[in-house]
């Protein structure tokens, strides 16, 4: 029982460390391109509203846990 608890604590600690060092994932809407094609005129482009043109979004665990993070690179 103690061994299982130790493994669970190590896994949780690893996840929290990965949230700290890798806080962002590629945006699920624009897939990291940061600019979307227009739906009517396909030659037009606009910034992705979900990631605001960065191509990155904050991971879910990072939003749920009170870990401070810096803004994504521009």
C-alpha positions as CSV (number, residue, x, y, z in Angstrom):
1,X,0.0,0.0,0.0
2,X,2.8,2.4,0.9
3,X,4.6,1.6,-2.4
4,X,1.4,2.5,-4.4
5,X,1.1,5.8,-2.6
6,X,4.7,6.6,-3.3
7,X,4.3,5.9,-7.0
8,X,1.1,8.1,-7.1
9,X,2.9,10.9,-5.4
10,X,5.8,10.7,-7.8
11,X,3.5,10.8,-10.8
12,X,1.6,13.8,-9.4
13,X,4.9,15.6,-8.7
14,X,6.1,14.9,-12.2
15,X,2.8,16.2,-13.7
16,X,3.1,19.4,-11.6
17,X,6.7,19.9,-12.7
18,X,5.7,19.5,-16.3
19,X,3.0,22.1,-15.8
20,X,5.6,24.5,-14.4
21,X,8.2,24.0,-17.2
22,X,5.8,23.4,-20.2
23,X,2.7,25.6,-19.5
24,X,1.5,25.9,-23.1
25,X,0.1,23.6,-25.7
26,X,-0.7,24.4,-29.4
27,X,-4.1,26.0,-29.8
28,X,-6.8,23.5,-30.7
29,X,-8.6,25.9,-33.0
30,X,-5.8,27.2,-35.2
31,X,-3.3,24.3,-34.6
32,X,-0.5,26.7,-33.8
33,X,-0.8,28.7,-37.1
34,X,-2.1,31.8,-35.1
35,X,-4.0,33.0,-38.2
36,X,-7.2,31.4,-39.6
37,X,-8.6,31.6,-43.1
38,X,-11.8,33.4,-43.6
39,X,-14.8,31.1,-44.0
40,X,-16.4,33.1,-46.9
41,X,-13.3,34.6,-48.6
42,X,-10.6,31.9,-48.2
43,X,-7.8,34.3,-49.2
44,X,-8.4,36.5,-46.1
45,X,-6.8,35.7,-42.8
46,X,-7.6,36.8,-39.2
47,X,-6.1,36.2,-35.8
48,X,-7.4,33.2,-33.9
49,X,-9.8,34.4,-31.2
50,X,-9.0,31.6,-28.8
51,X,-5.2,32.1,-28.6
52,X,-5.2,35.8,-29.7
53,X,-2.7,35.2,-32.5
54,X,0.0,33.5,-30.4
55,X,-0.7,29.9,-31.5
56,X,-0.5,28.7,-27.9
57,X,-3.0,28.2,-25.1
58,X,-2.5,27.5,-21.4
59,X,-2.8,23.8,-20.4
60,X,-5.9,22.8,-18.4
61,X,-3.9,21.8,-15.3
62,X,-2.1,25.1,-15.3
63,X,-5.4,26.9,-15.3
64,X,-6.8,24.8,-12.4
65,X,-3.8,24.9,-10.1
66,X,-2.6,28.2,-8.7
67,X,0.8,28.2,-10.5
68,X,1.9,31.6,-11.8
69,X,3.0,31.6,-15.4
70,X,4.5,34.1,-17.8
71,X,2.8,35.3,-21.0
72,X,3.6,33.3,-24.2
73,X,6.3,34.5,-26.5
74,X,5.1,36.9,-29.2
